[in-house]
Amino acid sequence: MKITGKRYLDYSSYIKSTFGERVQKISLNIGFSCPNRDGSKGYGGCTYCNNETFNPDYCEPSKSISLQLTEGISRFSKKYKAQKYLAYFQAYTNTYSDFESLKAMYDEALNVPGVVGLVIGTRPDCISDEVIDYLALLSKTAHISLEFGVESTLNKTLKRVNRCHTFEDTIAAYEKCKNKGFHLGAHVIMGLPGESKAELLNHAATLSKLPINSLKMHHLQIVKQSIMAYQYKQNPEDFNLFSSENYIEFIAEFIGLLRPDIIIERFVSEAPKDLLIAPNWHGLKNFEVVDKIDKKLTALNTWQGKYYNAINTKTKA
């Protein structure tokens, strides 16, 4: 196999090949909740969750979608030359409302000048046929990406972190959404409590069976104002948090097992310093981690999907 450039399919290359120019996501917070917060399925939310860890300060639910987008575009336009934008419905569950309300919000975002598409983060148990059909319609004229929080492929883990849905729900959601004309993404957290390294690596094979176009992943971070922060304080021995070195080695192994046509959107995220409890990576920035992963892949002479066919052939035998 002749390798040029990255040893995996990276998201920025995908964006450039799709749009021919830089495209920036603009995060939105529309004030939604989740069914494991409001009592529909449970209370307290996911044990690891504090949405303040990824909301920019312009994302305030009291502001309209148009205003949040306009303020976000203003910020990024000062840093970069002319570019296009994707409206990123990020915080909480962004399909968790009635259809007419969702339709109005998606339409409002797409009517903002410079916005060429939507990225919608949601749960696999919160997507209706009506919403799927509307997103399929929008995808005829705009870039539509639907990103499900998978988090883990293990039901024991999903129960432990209070997701209040099963991996079977995840499979069913992707089956309903495949071949609808929009981009399907998945988000997973590496290192959730109770998962062994073998189970973590097996996520690669299991995720590869889903009809996903892209994958986001990051290591588990314990953040303030989360249920997990209390659990970590009471029983730190229940957590086997990644050091930066171990995570880089793990990701290099994981990539080799992953289906080769999945776009890798993210390897790592960085919680704000004032919210992060553990692990301490001593100020290592996201781009530095990615650079170390690139170098590790080169040193090991491995690449995305190197072991994928061998694993699947063995599984089918």
Secondary structure, DSSP 8 states (H G I E B T S, - for coil): ----S-SS-BHHHHHHHHHSS-EEEEEE------TTTBSSS-BS--TT--GGGT--TT--TTS-HHHHHHHHHHHHHHHSSS-EEEEEE-SS-TT-S-HHHHHHHHHHHHTSTTEEEEEEEE-TTS--HHHHHHHHHHTTTSEEEEEEEEE-S-HHHHHHTT--S-HHHHHHHHHHHTTSSSEEEEEEEET-TT--HHHHHHHHHHHHTS--SEEEEEE--EETTSHHHHHHHH-GGG-----HHHHHHHHHHHHHHS-TT-EEEES-----TTTEEE---TT--HHHHHHHHHHHHHHHT--TTTTHHHHHHHHH-
